[in-house]
Amino acid sequence: MAATKTKLPPNPLISEVLDAVSKARSKAKKIEILKEYDSPAIRAVLIWSYDESVKSMLPEGDVPYSPNEAPKGTDHNQLTSEYKNLYHYVKGGNDPLPNLRRENMFIQLLERLHAEEAELICLTKDKKLKDKYKLTKDTSKKMQLKLLITLLAPIKTSISDPWQSIFRRIFFSNL
């Protein structure tokens, strides 16, 4: 039986990719889907959610925001374009930022995103991504380690992407 490609819309939401991973039955298929739809935004979410050394600077629990009810693909931003700002919400990213400002920025971020991606980020900040998506730390780690060489060798380093430095710190310290 030939392997079938996972069909998602062009430029899928991160939540759609993680839904597809959740529905995959084998660990190998989950990793295959993660590799197929790999992006810096997915890596940032997985790192924040599964790496114990990445600490959230936001209070745990529900966030008082108004979900963006616009249909997919219409009047909302995608996490793939907003992920570069996630460093504001983790320890070591932008620590001098006042907590009230950080929390207001987070609420504004959630209100710009599609409701599914906003929920995903709320789960991520509390490290509860595994509660909704069937994605284990082991699967996440295996996917990231398989991509490590392809990610770090050919890319040009960019100071403007703080997740690259966090990603490097985490993996080089664990090797």
C-alpha positions in Angstrom: 0.0 0.0 0.0 1.5 3.4 -1.0 2.0 6.1 1.5 -0.6 8.9 1.2 0.3 12.5 1.6 -1.7 14.4 4.2 -3.9 16.9 2.4 -4.3 20.3 4.1 -5.2 23.6 2.5 -2.4 25.8 1.2 -0.8 27.7 4.1 -2.6 25.7 6.8 -3.1 27.0 10.3 -0.8 25.5 12.8 -3.8 24.1 14.6 -4.8 22.3 11.3 -1.3 20.7 11.1 -1.4 19.6 14.7 -5.0 18.2 14.2 -3.6 16.1 11.3 -0.7 15.0 13.5 -3.2 14.1 16.2 -5.3 12.0 13.8 -2.3 10.0 12.6 -2.1 6.6 14.1 1.7 5.9 14.1 4.5 7.9 15.5 6.3 7.6 12.1 3.2 9.1 10.4 3.1 11.9 13.0 6.7 12.7 12.3 6.2 12.6 8.6 3.3 15.1 8.8 5.4 17.4 11.0 8.3 17.2 8.5 5.9 17.8 5.6 4.4 21.0 7.1 7.5 22.1 9.1 7.9 25.8 9.8 9.6 28.0 12.3 6.2 28.7 13.8 5.5 25.0 14.5 9.0 24.6 15.9 8.5 27.6 18.2 5.2 26.2 19.5 6.7 22.7 20.1 9.8 24.2 21.8 7.7 26.4 24.1 5.3 23.6 24.9 7.6 20.7 25.4 10.9 22.0 26.5 11.0 22.3 30.3 13.8 24.9 30.1 11.5 27.4 28.3 9.5 29.1 31.0 6.4 31.2 30.3 6.3 34.8 31.6 2.5 34.8 31.5 0.2 33.7 34.3 -1.3 30.2 34.0 -5.0 29.7 33.3 -7.6 31.3 31.2 -6.9 34.5 29.3 -9.6 37.2 29.1 -9.8 37.8 25.4 -12.5 38.0 22.7 -11.9 35.2 20.2 -11.7 36.2 16.5 -14.8 34.6 15.0 -13.8 35.3 11.4 -13.8 32.1 9.2 -10.5 30.5 8.3 -8.6 32.4 5.6 -10.4 35.7 6.1 -10.0 38.5 8.7 -7.4 37.2 11.0 -3.6 36.8 11.2 -1.9 33.5 11.2 0.6 32.2 13.7 3.0 31.6 10.9 3.4 35.4 10.6 3.1 36.2 14.3 5.4 33.6 15.8 8.4 35.9 15.8 6.7 37.9 18.6 6.3 34.9 20.9 9.7 35.5 22.5 8.1 38.4 24.5 6.2 35.8 26.5 9.0 33.4 27.5 11.8 33.9 30.1 15.0 35.1 28.4 13.1 36.6 25.5 12.2 40.2 26.6 12.5 40.1 30.4 12.5 43.9 31.0 9.1 44.2 29.4 6.6 45.1 32.2 4.2 42.2 33.0 1.0 44.3 32.4 2.3 45.3 28.9 3.3 41.7 28.2 -0.2 40.5 29.2 -1.9 43.2 27.1 0.3 42.3 24.1 -0.6 38.6 24.5 -4.4 39.4 24.6 -4.0 41.5 21.4 -2.1 38.7 19.8 -4.8 36.2 20.6 -7.5 38.6 19.3 -5.6 38.9 15.9 -5.3 35.1 15.5 -8.0 32.7 14.3 -9.8 31.2 17.4 -8.2 27.8 16.9 -4.7 29.2 16.8 -5.5 31.4 19.8 -6.6 28.4 21.8 -3.4 26.6 20.7 -1.2 29.4 22.0 -3.1 29.4 25.3 -2.5 25.7 25.6 1.2 26.2 24.7 1.8 28.9 27.3 0.5 26.6 30.0 2.4 23.6 28.5 -0.9 21.7 28.0 -0.6 21.2 24.2 -0.7 17.4 24.8 -4.2 17.8 26.4 -5.7 18.6 23.0 -3.3 17.2 20.5 -2.0 13.6 20.5 1.6 14.8 20.3 4.1 13.5 22.8 7.3 15.2 23.9 9.1 12.2 22.4 7.5 12.6 19.0 8.2 16.4 19.1 11.8 15.7 20.1 12.4 13.1 17.4 11.0 15.4 14.7 13.2 18.3 15.9 16.3 16.2 16.2 15.8 14.8 12.6 15.5 18.4 11.4 18.4 19.7 13.4 21.1 19.2 10.7 18.9 20.5 7.9 17.8 23.5 10.0 21.2 24.6 11.3 23.6 23.8 8.5 22.2 25.5 5.4 20.3 28.5 6.9 21.7 31.9 7.3 21.6 33.1 10.9 19.3 35.9 11.7 19.4 38.0 14.8 15.9 39.2 13.9 14.5 35.7 14.7 14.9 35.2 18.5 13.5 31.6 18.2 16.6 30.6 16.2 18.8 31.4 19.2 16.5 29.7 21.7 16.3 26.7 19.4 20.1 26.5 19.1 20.6 27.0 22.9 18.2 24.1 23.6 19.6 21.6 21.1 23.3 22.3 21.5 23.0 22.1 25.2 21.2 18.7 24.9 23.6 17.1 22.5 
